[in-house]
Amino acid sequence: MKTKRAFAFLLTLCMAVSLLHVGVLAEDETEWERLQALLSGTEGTVKLTQSYTAAAGDRSLEVPGETTVTLDLNGHTIDGSALETLETPETLETNDVLIVYGALTLKDSAGGGKLVGSDDGAIYVGDGGKCTMTGGTVSAKNAAHVAVYVDGGSFTVTGGAITAENADYGAVYVYVDEDEDSRSSVFTVSGAPAIGSVYLGSGAVITVGGALTWTTPLPVKTEDTPTDKVPVIITSGLPEGGRDEQFISVDPDYAVYTNARSGEAELRPSQTDENIIVGNNYPVTLGNTYAFIPEDDGTYIFYSVGEMDTVGTLYLGEDEITNDDDSGEGNNFRISAFLNAGSMCRLCVRGKSDDDNGKNCTVVVEYRAVQTISFASATQAKIYGDADFTVTATGAKTSVSYQVTEGEAATVDSATGAVHIVKAGTATITATAEETNAYTSATASYTLTVDPKTVTIPTAATGLKWTGNEQTGVVAGTGYTVANSKATAVGSYTATATLTSTTNYKWSDNTTAAKSIAWSIAKADGPAAPTGLTGVAPTTDGGSDGKITGVTTEMEYSADGSSYTACSGTEITGLSAGTYYVRYQETATHEAGAAATVQVPAYTPPTVSGSFDGSGKLVATVTAPKDSVLIAVSYASSGKMTDTKTYEVTAAVNNGTHTFDTLAMASGNTYKIMLVDKATYAPLCAAWGN
């Protein structure tokens, strides 16, 4: 095995020189040589797109010092089984497929990738080299030495598989040169890769960071132990306190202990030849650590009984899961943890006082079967103001209770799960299935989101008119109040609508600020058009002394129907003939009324005519303004005017007939009818007849 080590310096020197030749690849280079150039000259990732097979005479693939590269097999195979040891000054007396002095990560992103070793091996990790394997399969068949040889470097495996059939030193050999204290080889395993046997050189270290899948028989062999039944040595995560010698791992015949002070490992018969049994009162010695392998998935409860004050610590592999010393307030520890079936656990039991270590104690282990519960949905969406609702968890084996574990948006009935919304926001509703002697406790939760209720922005009432009573311009509604929304008098107003809660409500425009809303009360409709109005014509042609009678001071008049003048008395005087409009005036509470149309007639000259009715009576037909004229009648016999009679028109008509029955005029008499102004007696018109 030490032949490889003897040529390490020479290989390092050769690799340094080979870097000088990395550049443009020659046309006659083989695919294998192209792959070698990529690995030795790439800082990054080399991802295979094909498989590579070495031919006789090809050299090992090298990762020189100061080079960091990731080799992704990507489902392909690198087959170096044909490599032969070349007796030249440029190489070691080995033809491992990969020689690592730099930093190499071996992965397989597609799955199924392989690195097939030669008869001398697959991977050699030299002094200072670092190789990390996360996937793929590394194999060597009939190798003279080993599939993976760690010689002064470090080899970390987190995934994949390493196999070696008929190899002298198994799948992995970890070598340490006893003559060089500065050199060390480290093999680290975490996760659950599949690894064949591991051979330890004297003083070699294997660090296990997780579950390790071993082949059988026991995979670890050493150069300086009396048996090949040696478990893996764990160098981290040791229990603190208690005895100097702490139990680390269990083998059917042997256990490895590490001195807590010196850190030196030694092989001793195991103190625990059986697991702690669930349900039994198991006798233990304080200060010792005991194995426990759970048979089923579930929660396991460990506690001591008795009067001594104890401390318990539970480990899974090398990791501490939990511990309890009852805070110094009681005598017995009590710890619980969910454990998977078949997991290797350790229970360290010691006294609170070091003086109690070495004494006997009793430990009880109880098992709770796993139960699971769930909600149909992990979320619920509601709106503030929605009715109560109920969501229950299913799958429970024991009684279930409900509570709000986060948020303040709702309350929940602990027995039924009925939810009552109290505000907008969120709430986490958690169902808890009770822990019993048969089942573990189980929980499930869902998140309730309550959105604010959308409120329609109120609008002002329209068409409000004065009534003399108080009226409402903006009506309050659910989720908001309204100020300055009522009034009696005619006028314009501004109401303010305010949400009762900006958390629970929002306006329909997604805002929450108060809204200003204009509203008004208009004047009432005006009264109907006035009645009893009379237009009186002017007394002269083209005159302006016409008038309208029957008005009051509450009225107004207009000649164009647009511009109105208030009435000052019972008559409107000084009018020319024409059409006029009269209405009731606008007031503080009413609009102006409907307008009445009044015609002031044009001046009509008075006329008069006369005739006998056949009985000696004279009938005068008069057209004249009412009460404005007198009628003078003269008549004569035999064509002579012998007598004159004057009669006043008394009938209250402008136009009409008036009979003079006292004249006793005979046929053939001549008459003259004259109209005179009542005030001045000036003649206006006359008519003659016989």
C-alpha positions as CSV (number, residue, x, y, z in Angstrom):
1,M,0.0,0.0,0.0
2,K,2.9,2.4,0.6
3,T,4.0,2.3,-3.1
4,K,1.5,5.0,-4.0
5,R,2.7,7.3,-1.2
6,A,6.3,7.1,-2.4
7,F,5.6,8.9,-5.7
8,A,3.3,11.7,-4.4
9,F,5.9,14.4,-4.7
10,L,6.8,13.4,-8.2
11,L,3.2,13.4,-9.3
12,T,2.6,16.9,-7.9
13,L,5.6,18.2,-9.8
14,C,4.4,16.5,-13.0
15,M,0.9,18.0,-12.7
16,A,2.3,21.4,-12.2
17,V,4.2,21.0,-15.5
18,S,1.2,19.6,-17.3
19,L,-0.8,22.7,-16.6
20,L,1.4,24.5,-19.0
21,H,0.1,22.5,-21.9
22,V,-3.6,23.2,-21.3
23,G,-5.0,25.3,-24.1
24,V,-6.2,24.7,-27.6
25,L,-6.6,21.0,-28.1
26,A,-4.6,19.3,-30.9
27,E,-6.6,17.8,-33.7
28,D,-5.1,14.3,-33.0
29,E,-6.0,14.3,-29.3
30,T,-8.3,11.4,-28.2
31,E,-11.6,11.9,-26.4
32,W,-9.9,10.6,-23.2
33,E,-7.2,13.2,-23.6
34,R,-9.8,15.9,-24.1
35,L,-11.5,14.9,-20.9
36,Q,-8.2,15.0,-19.1
37,A,-7.5,18.5,-20.4
38,L,-11.0,19.7,-19.1
39,L,-10.5,18.3,-15.6
40,S,-7.0,19.6,-15.2
41,G,-7.7,23.1,-16.6
42,T,-11.3,23.9,-15.7
43,E,-12.4,26.0,-12.8
44,G,-16.1,25.2,-12.7
45,T,-18.2,22.3,-13.8
46,V,-17.5,19.6,-16.4
47,K,-20.8,18.1,-17.3
48,L,-20.6,14.9,-19.5
49,T,-22.6,14.6,-22.6
50,Q,-21.2,11.2,-23.5
51,S,-19.4,8.3,-22.0
52,Y,-15.6,7.9,-22.1
53,T,-13.6,4.7,-22.2
54,A,-9.8,4.6,-21.7
55,A,-7.6,2.7,-24.1
56,A,-4.4,0.9,-23.3
57,G,-1.7,3.4,-22.9
58,D,-3.9,6.2,-21.7
59,R,-3.0,7.9,-18.4
60,S,-5.1,8.7,-15.3
61,L,-7.4,11.7,-15.2
62,E,-5.8,14.3,-12.9
63,V,-7.2,17.2,-10.8
64,P,-4.0,19.2,-10.0
65,G,-3.5,21.2,-6.8
66,E,-5.0,24.7,-6.8
67,T,-7.7,23.4,-9.2
68,T,-11.4,23.3,-8.2
69,V,-13.7,21.4,-10.5
70,T,-17.1,19.6,-10.4
71,L,-17.4,16.5,-12.5
72,D,-21.1,15.8,-13.3
73,L,-21.4,12.2,-14.7
74,N,-24.9,13.2,-15.9
75,G,-25.9,9.6,-16.4
76,H,-22.8,8.6,-18.4
77,T,-19.9,6.3,-17.6
78,I,-16.1,6.9,-17.3
79,D,-14.6,3.5,-17.8
80,G,-10.9,3.3,-16.9
81,S,-10.7,-0.5,-16.5
82,A,-8.1,-0.6,-19.4
83,L,-5.7,1.8,-17.7
84,E,-2.3,0.2,-17.1
85,T,0.5,1.3,-14.7
86,L,3.0,3.2,-16.7
87,E,6.6,2.9,-15.6
88,T,7.6,6.5,-16.4
89,P,9.0,9.3,-14.3
90,E,5.9,11.4,-14.9
91,T,3.5,9.3,-12.9
92,L,2.9,7.3,-9.8
93,E,3.1,3.6,-9.9
94,T,-0.7,3.5,-10.1
95,N,-3.3,4.0,-12.6
96,D,-6.4,5.0,-10.6
97,V,-8.9,6.5,-12.9
98,L,-9.0,9.8,-11.0
99,I,-6.0,11.2,-9.1
100,V,-7.0,14.2,-6.9
101,Y,-4.6,16.8,-5.4
102,G,-6.9,19.7,-5.9
103,A,-10.7,19.9,-5.1
104,L,-13.1,17.6,-6.9
105,T,-16.8,17.2,-6.5
106,L,-18.2,14.1,-8.1
107,K,-22.0,14.2,-8.8
108,D,-24.5,12.6,-11.1
109,S,-27.4,14.9,-12.0
110,A,-29.2,12.5,-14.3
111,G,-28.7,9.3,-12.3
112,G,-27.1,6.0,-13.5
113,G,-23.6,7.5,-13.9
114,K,-20.6,5.3,-13.2
115,L,-16.9,5.6,-12.6
116,V,-15.3,2.2,-13.3
117,G,-11.8,1.7,-11.8
118,S,-8.8,0.0,-13.2
119,D,-7.1,-3.0,-11.6
120,D,-5.3,-0.5,-9.4
121,G,-8.4,1.5,-8.2
122,A,-10.9,4.2,-9.1
123,I,-10.1,7.3,-7.0
124,Y,-6.8,8.3,-5.4
125,V,-6.9,11.3,-3.0
126,G,-3.4,12.5,-2.3
127,D,-1.9,14.8,0.3
128,G,-4.0,18.0,0.5
129,G,-6.6,16.7,-1.9
130,K,-10.3,17.0,-1.3
131,C,-12.9,14.9,-2.9
132,T,-16.6,15.1,-2.3
133,M,-18.9,12.5,-3.7
134,T,-22.7,13.3,-3.9
135,G,-23.9,10.8,-6.4
136,G,-23.0,8.1,-9.0
137,T,-21.4,4.7,-8.5
138,V,-17.7,4.2,-8.0
139,S,-16.6,0.6,-8.5
140,A,-13.4,-1.5,-8.8
141,K,-13.3,-5.2,-9.6
142,N,-10.3,-7.3,-8.7
143,A,-8.4,-4.2,-7.7
144,A,-5.0,-4.9,-6.4
145,H,-5.5,-2.4,-3.6
146,V,-8.9,-0.6,-3.1
147,A,-11.6,1.3,-5.0
148,V,-11.0,4.6,-3.1
149,Y,-7.6,5.3,-1.6
150,V,-7.4,8.2,0.9
151,D,-3.7,9.1,1.4
152,G,-3.3,12.3,3.3
153,G,-6.3,14.0,1.9
154,S,-10.1,14.0,2.8
155,F,-12.9,12.0,1.2
156,T,-16.5,13.0,2.0
157,V,-19.5,10.9,0.9
158,T,-23.0,12.2,1.1
159,G,-24.6,10.1,-1.7
160,G,-24.1,7.4,-4.3
161,A,-22.4,4.0,-3.8
162,I,-18.9,2.7,-3.6
163,T,-18.3,-1.0,-4.3
164,A,-15.3,-3.3,-4.7
165,E,-15.3,-7.0,-5.4
166,N,-12.2,-9.0,-4.4
167,A,-10.2,-5.9,-3.5
168,D,-7.4,-6.5,-1.1
169,Y,-8.4,-3.6,1.1
170,G,-12.2,-3.3,0.4
171,A,-14.1,-0.3,-1.0
172,V,-12.3,2.5,0.9
173,Y,-8.8,2.5,2.4
174,V,-8.0,5.3,4.8
175,Y,-4.2,5.5,5.2
176,V,-2.1,7.3,7.8
177,D,1.7,7.4,7.7
178,E,2.8,7.0,11.3
179,D,6.1,8.5,10.6
180,E,4.6,11.9,9.5
181,D,2.5,13.4,12.2
182,S,1.5,16.3,10.0
183,R,-0.3,14.1,7.5
184,S,-3.8,12.8,8.2
185,S,-6.5,11.1,6.2
186,V,-10.1,11.7,6.9
187,F,-13.1,9.8,5.6
188,T,-16.5,11.5,6.3
189,V,-19.9,10.1,5.7
190,S,-23.3,11.8,6.0
191,G,-26.7,10.9,4.7
192,A,-27.2,7.3,3.7
193,P,-24.8,6.3,0.9
194,A,-24.1,2.6,0.2
195,I,-20.5,1.8,0.9
196,G,-18.7,-1.5,0.9
197,S,-16.0,-2.4,3.5
198,V,-13.7,0.2,4.9
199,Y,-10.1,-0.5,5.9
200,L,-8.6,1.7,8.6
201,G,-4.9,2.4,8.7
202,S,-3.4,2.8,12.2
203,G,-4.7,6.1,13.6
204,A,-7.1,6.7,10.7
205,V,-10.3,8.6,11.5
206,I,-13.8,8.0,10.1
207,T,-16.3,10.8,10.9
208,V,-19.9,9.8,10.6
209,G,-22.3,12.7,10.2
210,G,-25.5,10.7,9.7
211,A,-27.1,7.3,9.0
212,L,-24.6,5.0,7.2
213,T,-25.8,2.0,5.1
214,W,-23.2,-0.8,5.5
215,T,-22.8,-4.1,3.6
216,T,-22.3,-7.3,5.5
217,P,-20.2,-8.7,7.0
218,L,-19.1,-5.8,9.2
219,P,-17.4,-3.5,6.9
220,V,-14.6,-1.9,9.0
221,K,-11.2,-3.6,9.4
222,T,-8.2,-2.2,11.1
223,E,-4.5,-3.0,11.2
224,D,-4.1,-3.0,15.0
225,T,-7.3,-4.4,16.6
226,P,-7.8,-8.0,17.8
227,T,-11.0,-8.4,15.9
228,D,-12.5,-7.4,12.6
229,K,-15.8,-6.7,14.3
230,V,-15.2,-3.0,14.8
231,P,-17.9,-0.4,14.6
232,V,-17.5,3.1,13.2
233,I,-15.6,5.5,15.3
234,I,-17.6,8.7,15.9
235,T,-15.5,11.8,16.8
236,S,-18.2,14.4,17.2
237,G,-21.4,15.0,19.1
238,L,-20.4,13.1,22.2
239,P,-22.5,13.5,25.4
240,E,-21.2,16.0,27.9
241,G,-20.7,15.4,31.6
242,G,-21.2,12.2,33.5
243,R,-18.4,9.6,33.3
244,D,-15.2,10.2,31.5
245,E,-15.9,7.3,29.2
246,Q,-19.0,7.9,27.1
247,F,-20.8,5.2,25.1
248,I,-20.8,6.1,21.4
249,S,-22.0,3.2,19.3
250,V,-23.3,-0.4,19.6
251,D,-22.1,-3.6,18.0
252,P,-23.4,-7.0,18.9
253,D,-20.0,-7.8,20.5
254,Y,-18.1,-4.6,20.9
255,A,-18.6,-1.0,21.6
256,V,-16.3,2.0,21.0
257,Y,-15.7,4.4,23.8
258,T,-14.0,7.7,23.7
259,N,-12.3,9.2,26.7
260,A,-14.1,12.6,27.2
261,R,-10.8,14.2,28.4
262,S,-8.1,12.7,26.3
263,G,-10.3,12.1,23.2
264,E,-8.6,8.7,22.7
265,A,-10.7,5.8,21.4
266,E,-10.6,2.2,22.7
267,L,-12.5,-1.0,22.1
268,R,-14.4,-2.5,25.0
269,P,-17.2,-5.0,25.5
270,S,-20.5,-3.3,25.4
271,Q,-22.2,-2.6,28.7
272,T,-25.7,-2.9,27.1
273,D,-26.4,-6.3,25.7
274,E,-30.1,-5.5,25.0
275,N,-32.3,-2.5,24.3
276,I,-34.4,-0.8,26.9
277,I,-37.8,-2.3,26.5
278,V,-41.0,-0.2,26.1
279,G,-43.3,-0.4,29.1
280,N,-40.8,-2.1,31.5
281,N,-39.2,-0.7,34.6
282,Y,-35.7,-1.0,33.2
283,P,-32.9,-0.9,35.8
284,V,-30.1,1.5,34.8
285,T,-26.9,2.8,36.4
286,L,-26.7,6.5,36.7
287,G,-23.9,7.9,34.5
288,N,-24.3,5.3,31.8
289,T,-25.7,5.5,28.3
290,Y,-28.1,2.9,27.0
291,A,-29.2,1.9,23.5
292,F,-32.8,2.1,22.4
293,I,-34.1,1.0,19.0
294,P,-37.8,1.9,18.5
295,E,-39.8,-0.9,16.8
296,D,-42.5,1.5,15.4
297,D,-42.8,5.1,14.4
298,G,-44.3,7.1,17.2
299,T,-43.7,9.2,20.3
300,Y,-41.7,7.6,23.0
301,I,-41.7,8.9,26.6
302,F,-38.8,8.2,28.9
303,Y,-38.8,9.0,32.6
304,S,-37.2,7.8,35.8
305,V,-38.9,6.7,38.9
306,G,-37.6,6.9,42.4
307,E,-36.3,9.5,44.8
308,M,-33.0,10.4,43.2
309,D,-32.8,13.6,41.2
310,T,-31.9,12.5,37.7
311,V,-31.1,14.1,34.3
312,G,-32.0,12.4,31.0
313,T,-30.5,13.1,27.6
314,L,-31.8,11.4,24.4
315,Y,-29.5,11.1,21.3
316,L,-30.3,10.1,17.7
317,G,-27.0,8.8,16.3
318,E,-24.6,11.5,17.6
319,D,-27.1,14.3,17.7
320,E,-28.8,15.3,20.9
321,I,-32.6,15.3,20.5
322,T,-33.7,16.6,23.9
323,N,-32.9,16.6,27.5
324,D,-34.6,17.3,30.8
325,D,-33.4,17.9,34.4
326,D,-36.9,19.1,35.5
327,S,-35.2,22.5,36.1
328,G,-34.1,21.2,39.5
329,E,-37.6,21.4,40.8
330,G,-38.3,17.6,41.0
331,N,-36.6,14.3,41.3
332,N,-37.2,12.6,38.0
333,F,-36.5,13.6,34.4
334,R,-39.2,13.2,31.8
335,I,-38.5,13.5,28.1
336,S,-40.4,12.6,24.9
337,A,-39.6,12.5,21.3
338,F,-41.0,11.3,18.0
339,L,-38.8,8.5,16.8
340,N,-38.8,6.4,13.6
341,A,-38.7,2.7,13.7
342,G,-35.2,1.1,13.6
343,S,-33.4,4.3,14.4
344,M,-30.4,4.0,16.7
345,C,-31.0,6.1,19.8
346,R,-29.1,6.5,23.0
347,L,-30.4,7.4,26.4
348,C,-27.9,8.9,28.8
349,V,-29.1,8.8,32.4
350,R,-27.1,10.5,35.1
351,G,-27.6,12.0,38.5
352,K,-28.2,15.7,39.1
353,S,-25.4,15.3,41.6
354,D,-22.2,13.6,40.5
355,D,-22.2,11.7,43.7
356,D,-25.3,9.8,42.5
357,N,-23.6,8.5,39.3
358,G,-22.9,4.8,39.7
359,K,-26.1,4.2,41.7
360,N,-29.0,2.2,40.4
361,C,-32.2,3.8,39.0
362,T,-35.3,2.7,37.2
363,V,-36.4,4.1,33.8
364,V,-39.8,3.6,32.2
365,V,-40.5,3.9,28.4
366,E,-44.0,4.5,27.1
367,Y,-45.1,4.4,23.5
368,R,-47.8,6.4,21.8
369,A,-49.0,5.3,18.4
370,V,-49.0,8.0,15.7
371,Q,-52.3,9.6,14.8
372,T,-52.7,12.3,12.2
373,I,-55.5,14.8,11.7
374,S,-56.1,17.3,8.9
375,F,-58.5,19.9,7.6
376,A,-59.9,19.7,4.1
377,S,-58.3,23.0,3.3
378,A,-55.4,24.9,4.7
379,T,-57.1,28.2,4.2
380,Q,-60.5,29.8,4.7
381,A,-61.5,33.2,3.2
382,K,-64.4,35.2,4.7
383,I,-65.7,38.8,4.8
384,Y,-66.3,40.7,8.0
385,G,-70.0,40.3,8.9
386,D,-70.3,36.7,7.4
387,A,-72.2,34.3,9.5
388,D,-70.6,31.8,11.9
389,F,-69.2,28.7,10.2
390,T,-67.8,25.4,11.3
391,V,-64.7,23.5,9.9
392,T,-63.8,20.3,11.7
393,A,-60.6,18.2,11.6
394,T,-60.8,14.6,10.4
395,G,-58.8,11.5,11.1
396,A,-58.5,11.8,14.8
397,K,-58.4,8.7,17.1
398,T,-59.0,10.7,20.2
399,S,-61.1,13.7,21.2
400,V,-60.3,17.0,19.4
401,S,-60.3,20.5,20.8
402,Y,-60.0,23.8,18.9
403,Q,-58.3,27.0,19.7
404,V,-57.1,30.2,18.0
405,T,-53.3,29.9,18.1
406,E,-52.5,33.1,16.3
407,G,-54.4,36.3,15.3
408,E,-57.4,38.0,16.6
409,A,-59.8,37.9,13.7
410,A,-62.1,35.2,15.2
411,T,-63.0,33.1,18.1
412,V,-63.6,29.4,18.0
413,D,-65.8,27.0,20.1
414,S,-63.3,24.7,21.6
415,A,-65.6,21.7,21.4
416,T,-67.3,22.1,18.0
417,G,-64.9,24.2,16.0
418,A,-67.6,26.8,15.2
419,V,-65.9,30.0,14.3
420,H,-67.3,33.5,15.0
421,I,-65.7,36.4,13.1
422,V,-64.9,39.4,15.3
423,K,-62.8,41.6,13.1
424,A,-61.0,41.7,9.8
425,G,-57.6,40.2,9.7
426,T,-56.2,36.7,10.1
427,A,-56.5,33.9,12.6
428,T,-54.9,30.5,12.8
429,I,-57.4,27.9,14.0
430,T,-55.6,24.8,15.4
431,A,-57.2,21.5,16.1
432,T,-55.5,19.3,18.7
433,A,-56.2,15.6,19.1
434,E,-55.7,14.7,22.7
435,E,-52.7,12.5,23.7
436,T,-53.7,9.3,25.4
437,N,-51.9,6.2,26.7
438,A,-52.5,4.8,23.2
439,Y,-52.0,7.7,20.8
440,T,-49.8,10.7,20.4
441,S,-51.2,14.1,20.3
442,A,-51.7,15.5,16.8
443,T,-52.4,19.0,15.5
444,A,-53.7,20.5,12.3
445,S,-54.3,24.1,11.5
446,Y,-55.9,26.3,8.9
447,T,-55.5,30.0,8.3
448,L,-58.6,32.2,8.3
449,T,-58.4,35.4,6.3
450,V,-61.2,37.9,7.0
451,D,-61.3,40.8,4.5
452,P,-63.0,44.1,5.3
453,K,-66.7,44.4,4.2
454,T,-67.1,46.6,1.2
455,V,-69.5,49.5,1.8
456,T,-71.1,51.4,-1.0
457,I,-70.3,55.1,-0.8
458,P,-73.7,56.8,0.1
459,T,-75.2,59.4,-2.2
460,A,-77.3,62.4,-1.5
461,A,-81.1,62.3,-1.7
462,T,-82.4,64.1,-4.7
463,G,-85.5,66.2,-5.3
464,L,-85.8,67.4,-1.7
465,K,-88.1,70.5,-1.5
466,W,-89.1,72.6,1.4
467,T,-92.0,71.2,3.5
468,G,-91.6,73.0,6.8
469,N,-90.5,69.7,8.3
470,E,-87.0,68.3,9.0
471,Q,-85.6,66.2,6.0
472,T,-82.7,63.8,5.6
473,G,-80.2,64.4,2.8
474,V,-77.9,61.4,3.3
475,V,-79.1,58.2,5.0
476,A,-76.7,56.3,7.3
477,G,-76.2,52.6,6.7
478,T,-74.3,49.5,7.8
479,G,-70.7,50.2,8.5
480,Y,-70.8,54.0,8.5
481,T,-72.4,57.0,10.2
482,V,-73.4,60.3,8.7
483,A,-73.0,63.8,10.3
484,N,-74.8,67.0,9.1
485,S,-77.3,65.0,7.1
486,K,-80.6,66.6,8.4
487,A,-82.1,70.1,7.9
488,T,-85.4,72.0,7.6
489,A,-84.6,75.2,5.9
490,V,-84.0,75.7,2.2
491,G,-80.3,75.6,1.5
492,S,-77.1,73.7,0.5
493,Y,-75.4,71.4,3.0
494,T,-72.3,69.0,3.2
495,A,-72.7,65.7,5.0
496,T,-69.8,63.6,6.2
497,A,-69.9,59.8,6.0
498,T,-67.4,58.0,8.3
499,L,-66.7,54.3,8.5
500,T,-67.5,52.8,11.9
501,S,-64.2,50.9,11.7
502,T,-61.4,51.3,9.2
503,T,-60.3,47.8,10.0
504,N,-63.6,46.0,9.4
505,Y,-65.0,48.1,6.6
506,K,-63.8,49.8,3.4
507,W,-65.5,52.0,0.8
508,S,-66.3,50.6,-2.6
509,D,-63.3,52.5,-4.0
510,N,-61.0,50.6,-1.5
511,T,-60.3,53.7,0.6
512,T,-61.2,54.2,4.3
513,A,-61.1,58.0,4.7
514,A,-64.3,59.9,5.5
515,K,-66.4,61.0,2.5
516,S,-67.9,64.5,2.0
517,I,-71.3,64.5,0.3
518,A,-73.1,67.6,-0.9
519,W,-76.9,67.7,-0.6
520,S,-79.6,70.4,-0.6
521,I,-83.2,71.4,0.1
522,A,-84.8,73.3,-2.7
523,K,-87.8,75.8,-2.5
524,A,-91.2,74.3,-2.7
525,D,-93.1,74.7,-6.0
526,G,-94.9,78.0,-6.5
527,P,-98.7,78.4,-6.3
528,A,-101.1,78.1,-9.2
529,A,-101.6,81.0,-11.5
530,P,-103.8,83.7,-10.0
531,T,-107.4,84.1,-11.1
532,G,-109.9,87.1,-11.2
533,L,-107.6,89.3,-13.3
534,T,-109.0,91.7,-15.9
535,G,-107.3,93.7,-18.5
536,V,-108.6,97.2,-19.2
537,A,-107.8,98.8,-22.5
538,P,-106.3,102.3,-22.8
539,T,-108.8,105.1,-23.3
540,T,-107.2,106.5,-26.4
541,D,-105.8,104.9,-29.5
542,G,-102.1,104.1,-28.7
543,G,-102.6,105.2,-25.2
544,S,-100.7,103.7,-22.2
545,D,-103.4,104.1,-19.5
546,G,-104.5,100.5,-19.8
547,K,-104.5,98.4,-16.6
548,I,-105.0,95.0,-15.0
549,T,-107.3,94.7,-12.1
550,G,-107.6,92.1,-9.4
551,V,-103.9,91.8,-8.4
552,T,-102.3,91.9,-4.9
553,T,-98.9,92.9,-3.6
554,E,-97.9,89.2,-3.4
555,M,-98.0,89.2,-7.2
556,E,-95.7,90.4,-10.0
557,Y,-96.2,91.0,-13.6
558,S,-94.1,90.8,-16.8
559,A,-94.6,91.9,-20.4
560,D,-92.1,89.3,-21.8
561,G,-92.6,86.4,-19.4
562,S,-89.0,86.7,-18.1
563,S,-88.5,90.0,-16.3
564,Y,-91.0,90.6,-13.6
565,T,-92.1,93.7,-11.6
566,A,-93.7,93.4,-8.2
567,C,-97.3,94.7,-7.9
568,S,-97.8,97.6,-5.6
569,G,-101.5,97.6,-5.1
570,T,-104.7,96.1,-6.4
571,E,-104.2,97.3,-10.0
572,I,-101.4,97.4,-12.5
573,T,-101.7,100.7,-14.3
574,G,-99.9,102.5,-17.1
575,L,-100.2,99.7,-19.5
576,S,-100.3,99.7,-23.2
577,A,-102.4,97.2,-25.0
578,G,-100.9,93.8,-25.2
579,T,-100.3,90.4,-23.4
580,Y,-99.1,90.4,-19.9
581,Y,-98.1,87.7,-17.4
582,V,-99.0,87.8,-13.8
583,R,-97.9,85.3,-11.1
584,Y,-97.2,85.0,-7.3
585,Q,-93.8,86.2,-6.4
586,E,-90.9,83.8,-5.2
587,T,-90.5,83.7,-1.4
588,A,-87.9,82.3,1.0
589,T,-89.6,78.9,0.9
590,H,-91.4,78.8,-2.5
591,E,-90.5,79.2,-6.1
592,A,-92.5,81.8,-8.1
593,G,-95.9,80.6,-9.1
594,A,-97.3,79.7,-12.4
595,A,-98.1,82.8,-14.6
596,A,-101.6,83.8,-15.7
597,T,-101.8,85.3,-19.2
598,V,-103.8,88.6,-19.2
599,Q,-104.7,90.5,-22.3
600,V,-105.0,94.3,-22.1
601,P,-107.2,95.0,-25.1
602,A,-106.5,97.7,-27.6
603,Y,-108.4,101.0,-27.6
604,T,-111.8,100.7,-29.4
605,P,-113.7,103.9,-30.5
606,P,-117.3,104.0,-29.1
607,T,-120.1,103.5,-31.7
608,V,-123.8,103.8,-31.5
609,S,-126.8,103.0,-33.8
610,G,-130.5,103.0,-33.3
611,S,-133.8,101.5,-34.6
612,F,-137.5,101.4,-33.8
613,D,-138.7,98.1,-32.5
614,G,-142.2,98.7,-34.1
615,S,-144.0,99.6,-30.9
616,G,-142.7,103.2,-30.7
617,K,-139.6,102.3,-28.7
618,L,-136.1,103.3,-29.8
619,V,-133.4,100.6,-29.3
620,A,-129.9,102.0,-29.2
621,T,-126.9,99.6,-29.8
622,V,-123.8,101.0,-28.0
623,T,-120.1,100.0,-28.1
624,A,-118.2,101.8,-25.5
625,P,-116.1,101.3,-22.4
626,K,-118.1,100.4,-19.4
627,D,-119.6,103.3,-17.5
628,S,-117.8,105.8,-19.7
629,V,-120.5,107.4,-21.9
630,L,-123.9,109.1,-21.8
631,I,-126.5,108.7,-24.6
632,A,-128.4,111.8,-25.8
633,V,-131.4,111.1,-27.9
634,S,-133.3,113.8,-29.9
635,Y,-136.3,113.2,-32.1
636,A,-138.8,115.4,-34.1
637,S,-142.0,114.9,-35.8
638,S,-142.4,115.6,-39.5
639,G,-138.7,115.8,-39.8
640,K,-138.2,118.4,-37.3
641,M,-136.3,118.1,-34.0
642,T,-138.8,119.3,-31.5
643,D,-137.8,117.7,-28.3
644,T,-134.5,116.3,-26.9
645,K,-134.3,113.8,-24.2
646,T,-131.0,112.6,-22.6
647,Y,-130.7,109.3,-20.9
648,E,-127.6,108.0,-19.1
649,V,-126.3,104.5,-19.8
650,T,-126.6,102.6,-16.6
651,A,-126.1,99.1,-17.7
652,A,-122.7,97.7,-16.5
653,V,-121.6,96.6,-20.0
654,N,-119.2,97.9,-22.5
655,N,-121.2,96.7,-25.4
656,G,-124.9,96.2,-25.5
657,T,-128.4,97.4,-26.5
658,H,-130.4,99.9,-24.6
659,T,-134.2,100.5,-25.1
660,F,-135.8,103.9,-24.8
661,D,-139.4,103.1,-24.3
662,T,-140.6,106.5,-23.1
663,L,-140.1,108.4,-26.3
664,A,-143.3,107.1,-27.9
665,M,-141.8,107.9,-31.3
666,A,-144.1,107.4,-34.2
667,S,-143.0,105.9,-37.4
668,G,-141.4,108.6,-39.6
669,N,-140.0,110.5,-36.7
670,T,-136.5,111.6,-37.0
671,Y,-134.0,110.8,-34.2
672,K,-130.4,111.5,-33.3
673,I,-128.5,109.4,-30.9
674,M,-125.2,110.9,-29.6
675,L,-122.6,109.4,-27.2
676,V,-120.9,111.9,-25.0
677,D,-118.0,111.6,-22.5
678,K,-119.4,111.0,-19.1
679,A,-117.0,113.3,-17.5
680,T,-116.7,116.1,-20.0
681,Y,-119.9,115.7,-22.0
682,A,-117.8,116.0,-25.2
683,P,-119.5,114.4,-28.1
684,L,-118.0,111.1,-29.2
685,C,-120.2,109.8,-32.0
686,A,-123.7,110.1,-33.3
687,A,-126.3,108.1,-35.3
688,W,-129.3,109.4,-37.3
689,G,-132.4,107.6,-38.3
690,N,-136.2,107.9,-38.8
